[in-house]
């Protein structure tokens, strides 16, 4: 059975109203499209645990900075629909910016209500270089939650800071749904799956593999009782390809998001770096 492709909020709500009357549980998988095996794993998890599954496909303009890749971000709706059909998704919600925000152009918080997560959670890691990014993410995700009223929403661990912020938003704003974290999916060579991997040349991809290798070595050292984050940091630096432009390597408690000097169970080790012009993120949780 093919997924129904819907572009407007009213149609989505009408379908959900009918599902709720039947007592169906609803799972939401929010995406920006260009779906790959990582997204497929989220959809499969949603199918396993919910009666009905909605995949949103929306390249959200308000989470992109002025010098980021909004215009060239891959848009592959036809291929996305095919994958959703294969996986038994029920609805693909693919709105326009105008449908979501009432305007085609990128809005600012001087003209539109934004959701602003705690400053200490956004002024670090990816938020440090992507000012306003997580305000845009939290805003669009809250809108999607309000439109689709899911019982569960599924997010990948690769975007660990996003996962932490959205889980906190659900708790702080008393939203009646469960955030379900899903493991990182990697390609055979270890590279974390990302829609932006298609930007990489063969050489840039080869260089990018050092990111997952560095994380793997950190995990190996931790399992051998090395907990000093200075030692773990230096080890990662020694493994990262010299052509990689490192943005950060950070160690955070994944329950509080505070920095740690000694790694322990539930320590997030996060890396962001550019290979060529492509910004990549990856992490492990010890």
VMD Tcl script that draws the C-alpha trace (Angstrom):
set ca {
  {0.00 0.00 0.00}
  {1.37 3.41 -0.99}
  {1.92 6.20 1.50}
  {-0.44 9.15 1.08}
  {1.47 12.31 0.11}
  {-0.06 15.38 1.77}
  {1.05 18.99 1.48}
  {-1.33 20.82 3.77}
  {-1.94 20.78 7.50}
  {-5.73 20.43 7.27}
  {-5.54 17.14 5.35}
  {-3.02 15.71 7.81}
  {-5.23 16.62 10.75}
  {-8.31 15.11 9.11}
  {-6.51 11.78 8.65}
  {-5.22 11.86 12.22}
  {-8.69 12.61 13.56}
  {-9.96 9.45 11.87}
  {-7.03 7.41 13.24}
  {-7.65 8.67 16.77}
  {-11.31 7.60 16.54}
  {-10.08 4.10 15.73}
  {-7.72 4.21 18.72}
  {-4.56 3.93 16.61}
  {-1.18 4.94 18.05}
  {0.77 7.37 15.87}
  {4.51 7.58 15.26}
  {6.21 10.61 13.70}
  {9.57 10.58 11.95}
  {10.59 14.22 11.26}
  {13.08 14.55 8.37}
  {14.40 17.06 5.87}
  {14.14 14.46 3.11}
  {16.98 12.97 1.02}
  {16.14 9.81 2.94}
  {18.79 7.13 3.46}
  {19.25 3.94 5.50}
  {19.52 5.99 8.70}
  {16.05 7.43 8.15}
  {14.83 3.96 7.16}
  {15.91 2.63 10.55}
  {13.76 5.30 12.26}
  {10.75 4.46 10.09}
  {11.18 0.73 10.79}
  {11.33 1.42 14.53}
  {8.18 3.53 14.26}
  {6.42 0.73 12.34}
  {7.39 -1.77 15.03}
  {5.91 0.27 17.87}
  {3.02 2.31 16.37}
  {-0.13 1.53 14.38}
  {0.30 4.45 11.98}
  {3.47 6.22 10.84}
  {3.88 9.75 9.48}
  {7.15 10.86 7.88}
  {7.53 14.61 7.50}
  {9.74 15.82 4.65}
  {10.50 19.50 5.06}
  {13.73 21.43 4.47}
  {13.22 23.87 7.29}
  {14.48 27.34 6.27}
  {14.58 28.80 9.78}
  {17.27 26.39 10.99}
  {19.77 27.38 8.29}
  {22.25 30.22 8.85}
  {22.99 32.87 6.20}
  {26.05 31.04 4.83}
  {24.65 27.52 5.05}
  {23.42 25.12 2.35}
  {19.66 25.80 2.30}
  {19.48 26.31 -1.47}
  {21.61 23.30 -2.38}
  {20.33 20.93 0.33}
  {19.25 17.77 -1.56}
  {15.54 17.55 -2.32}
  {14.54 14.08 -3.54}
  {10.82 13.77 -2.80}
  {10.12 11.16 -5.48}
  {12.84 8.83 -4.14}
  {11.78 9.60 -0.56}
  {8.20 8.55 -1.36}
  {9.41 5.31 -2.92}
  {11.36 4.42 0.24}
  {8.38 5.32 2.45}
  {6.12 3.13 0.30}
  {8.53 0.20 0.63}
  {8.65 0.60 4.42}
  {4.88 0.81 4.84}
  {4.68 4.44 5.93}
  {1.09 5.74 6.04}
  {1.47 9.49 5.39}
  {4.26 11.63 3.98}
  {3.72 15.22 5.07}
  {5.67 17.45 2.68}
  {4.54 21.05 3.27}
  {5.89 24.21 1.67}
  {7.48 26.94 3.81}
  {4.35 28.99 3.17}
  {2.14 26.20 4.55}
  {4.31 25.91 7.66}
  {5.05 29.58 8.31}
  {2.65 31.60 6.19}
  {5.54 32.98 4.14}
  {7.92 31.78 1.43}
  {10.92 33.72 2.70}
  {13.07 32.94 5.73}
  {11.50 34.40 8.87}
  {13.20 35.87 11.92}
  {12.10 35.94 15.55}
  {11.14 39.59 15.13}
  {8.15 38.54 13.01}
  {7.36 34.99 14.03}
  {7.07 33.10 17.34}
  {10.18 30.97 17.88}
  {10.86 28.29 20.50}
  {14.14 29.11 22.27}
  {15.84 26.23 24.13}
  {18.02 27.02 27.18}
  {21.03 29.16 26.27}
  {23.54 26.82 27.90}
  {22.36 23.97 25.63}
  {22.57 25.91 22.38}
  {25.73 27.97 22.98}
  {28.00 24.94 22.63}
  {28.90 22.19 20.16}
  {27.00 22.77 16.89}
  {25.10 25.75 18.29}
  {28.33 27.70 18.74}
  {28.93 27.99 15.00}
  {25.27 27.69 13.92}
  {23.71 30.62 15.77}
  {19.92 30.33 15.89}
  {19.98 26.79 14.46}
  {18.40 25.08 17.45}
  {15.74 27.77 17.81}
  {14.73 26.87 14.25}
  {14.84 23.14 14.98}
  {12.81 23.39 18.19}
  {10.26 25.65 16.49}
  {9.62 23.39 13.51}
  {9.55 20.23 15.61}
  {7.05 21.70 18.06}
  {4.89 22.74 15.09}
  {5.09 19.20 13.69}
  {4.14 17.77 17.08}
  {1.13 20.11 17.27}
  {0.06 19.25 13.71}
  {0.44 15.46 13.94}
  {-0.17 14.86 17.71}
  {1.98 11.72 17.75}
  {2.29 9.26 20.61}
  {5.97 8.77 19.78}
  {8.55 10.70 17.74}
  {11.72 9.07 16.46}
  {15.13 10.80 16.24}
  {18.63 9.55 15.44}
  {21.48 9.69 17.94}
  {23.79 11.17 15.27}
  {22.25 14.57 16.01}
  {22.92 14.11 19.73}
  {22.63 17.78 20.73}
  {19.33 18.03 18.85}
  {18.11 14.84 20.53}
  {18.97 16.18 23.99}
  {17.34 19.58 23.34}
  {14.13 18.11 21.93}
  {13.82 15.60 24.76}
  {14.15 18.49 27.22}
  {11.61 20.55 25.28}
  {9.06 17.73 25.51}
  {9.64 17.46 29.26}
  {9.72 21.19 29.98}
  {6.61 22.01 27.93}
  {4.63 19.00 29.23}
  {4.07 17.55 25.77}
  {2.13 14.31 25.77}
  {4.46 12.18 23.67}
  {7.60 10.06 23.94}
  {10.88 10.84 22.20}
  {12.43 7.58 20.98}
  {16.23 7.77 20.40}
  {17.57 5.48 17.66}
  {21.19 4.34 17.11}
  {23.51 5.85 14.51}
  {23.51 3.93 11.22}
  {26.87 3.71 9.47}
  {28.02 2.81 6.00}
  {30.23 -0.28 5.63}
  {33.38 1.84 5.95}
  {32.18 3.40 9.23}
  {31.05 6.80 7.94}
  {27.90 7.94 9.75}
  {25.03 8.18 7.28}
  {24.05 11.74 6.38}
  {22.22 13.41 3.50}
  {25.29 15.65 3.17}
  {27.60 12.69 2.42}
  {26.60 13.08 -1.24}
  {28.57 16.36 -1.30}
  {31.87 14.57 -0.60}
  {34.40 13.82 -3.33}
  {36.17 10.45 -3.20}
  {39.20 12.01 -1.51}
  {37.09 14.03 0.96}
  {35.17 10.93 1.91}
  {38.40 9.03 2.52}
  {39.59 11.83 4.80}
  {36.23 11.92 6.60}
  {36.57 8.27 7.64}
  {39.14 9.37 10.24}
  {36.25 10.88 12.28}
  {34.61 7.53 13.02}
  {38.06 5.94 13.48}
  {38.89 8.52 16.15}
  {35.63 7.83 17.97}
  {36.21 4.08 17.76}
  {39.67 4.46 19.31}
  {38.31 6.67 22.11}
  {35.75 3.97 22.91}
  {38.46 1.30 22.87}
  {40.64 3.29 25.28}
  {37.65 3.94 27.56}
  {36.90 0.20 27.68}
  {40.53 -0.23 28.78}
  {39.96 2.17 31.70}
  {41.34 5.36 30.13}
  {38.99 8.08 31.39}
  {41.07 11.28 31.26}
  {39.42 13.34 28.52}
  {42.70 15.15 27.78}
  {44.30 11.82 26.82}
  {41.22 10.81 24.83}
  {41.14 14.20 23.08}
  {44.83 14.00 22.14}
  {44.33 10.48 20.81}
  {41.52 11.65 18.56}
  {43.64 14.55 17.27}
  {46.43 12.12 16.37}
  {44.00 9.98 14.32}
  {42.06 12.71 12.51}
  {43.25 13.27 8.95}
  {45.30 16.46 8.61}
  {43.04 17.62 5.77}
  {40.03 17.60 8.09}
  {39.11 21.03 9.46}
  {38.18 20.28 13.07}
  {35.44 22.38 14.67}
  {35.23 20.61 18.03}
  {35.74 17.43 20.01}
  {33.73 17.58 23.22}
  {32.96 15.31 26.15}
  {29.55 15.86 27.77}
  {27.44 14.09 30.36}
  {24.46 12.95 28.30}
  {22.11 13.29 31.25}
  {22.98 16.93 32.06}
  {24.93 18.04 28.96}
  {27.64 19.46 31.21}
  {31.30 19.16 30.20}
  {33.25 16.37 31.88}
  {36.95 15.94 32.56}
  {36.65 12.23 33.34}
  {34.74 9.99 30.96}
  {32.23 7.62 32.49}
  {29.13 5.67 31.51}
  {26.78 7.88 29.48}
  {29.50 10.33 28.41}
  {28.79 11.76 24.96}
  {31.87 12.17 22.77}
  {30.93 14.47 19.89}
  {32.96 15.60 16.88}
  {32.19 18.18 14.19}
  {34.58 18.74 11.29}
  {34.66 19.77 7.66}
  {35.96 17.56 4.90}
  {36.35 19.91 1.99}
  {33.36 22.25 2.31}
  {31.07 19.62 3.84}
  {30.38 19.86 7.55}
  {30.01 16.47 9.22}
  {29.06 15.45 12.75}
  {29.46 12.14 14.55}
  {29.47 10.86 18.12}
  {29.47 7.93 20.47}
  {27.96 7.50 23.92}
  {30.36 5.60 26.17}
}
mol new
graphics top color blue
foreach p $ca { graphics top sphere $p radius 0.5 }
foreach p [lrange $ca 0 end-1] q [lrange $ca 1 end] { graphics top cylinder $p $q radius 0.2 }
display resetview
